Amino acid sequence: MNFTQLRCFIKAVDNSSFTIAAEAMNFTQPAVSKNIKDLENELDVTLINRGHHRISLTDAGRYFYKVARNVVNDMDSAAGYLRGQKNKIGGLLRIGRKEISLE
């Protein structure tokens, strides 16, 4: 599981659409769909019911959405704080495969 997958999932849920999520993230719709499908495969659970024009969350998806949103918000907050401290500290913050320069 990675932050791109979490962000795709959150954005798709927030917009009730893979297409709108893709546009908002500057991704293609298939890339958003693949990220979410990979997330579901890794968790071995269906998070989203896919309809023709709208998506909806499964029970597991509703629970996971709350958790994923908190995780992403916390990481964004921590990264923002550390970026703000760049005059006091320096270097590189590595979270999973993502690297954030603190300089």
N, C-alpha and C positions, 0 to 999 in steps of 0.2 A: 504494500500500500504506500502511496506517495501523495505529496501535497497537490500535485496536478490532478490526480484522480479525485481527491477530496474536493478541490475547487470546482472541477467539472460537475460533480454530483450536486454540490450546493447550488451552483449557478443554474443547472438544469431544473432543480426543484424550485428555486426562487422564481424562475421564469415559466415554469410548467411546460418547458419546451427545450429539446436538444438544439434545435436550430437557433433560437434566440440566445441560448447560452453560448453557442459557438460564435455567433456574431459579437457578443459582448466580450468574449475572451480572445477574439482574433484567431480562432481555431476554425477548422472545418467541422461540419456536423458529424461526419464519420469519426473524426478524432475524438470528439466529445463522447460519442456513443461507445467507442472502443475503450476509452479510459473508464467509463462507468461499468461497462461489461467486465473489464479486467478486475475492477474493484469487487464486483459481485462474485466473480469466479474465485478470487482470492479469499473472500469471506465465506464462500459457499452458501450464499443466500441471495434471493431476489430482493432488491431494494426498491425497484421502480416497476410499476405496471405500465407497459407501453401501449398507448392507444394510437389511433390514427392521427389525431390532432393534438391531443393533450396527454400528459403523463400524470400518474398519481403514485403516491407512496404506498408500499406494503406496510404492514405493522412493523416489520423489522426496519424498513426504510424510515419510518417516522422516528423510531428510537435512534437510529444511526445518524439521521440528519441533525438532531439536537447535539449529539456528541461531536460529530464532525465539525459543526459550526463553532462549537466551543474550542476545539483543538486549533482550527485555523485562526480564529480570532486571537487566541492566546499566543500563537506563534507570530502572527503579524504584530501584535503588541510588543512582544519581546524583541523582535527584529527592529521595530521602530525605536524602541528604547535604546538598544545597542547602537543603532545608527546615530542617534542623538548624542551618544557618549563618545563619538569618534575622536574628539579632541583629547579625551581622557584615556581612551584605550585604542588599540589598533589591532589589525590582523584580519582574520577570516573566520567567520562563523559557519560551521558546516552542520547542516541538519539533513540527515540521510544523504541523498545525492546532491542536494541543493547547497550552493555556497553563496554566502552573503558577505560582501566586502564591508569591513567596518572602518575603512579608511576614507 
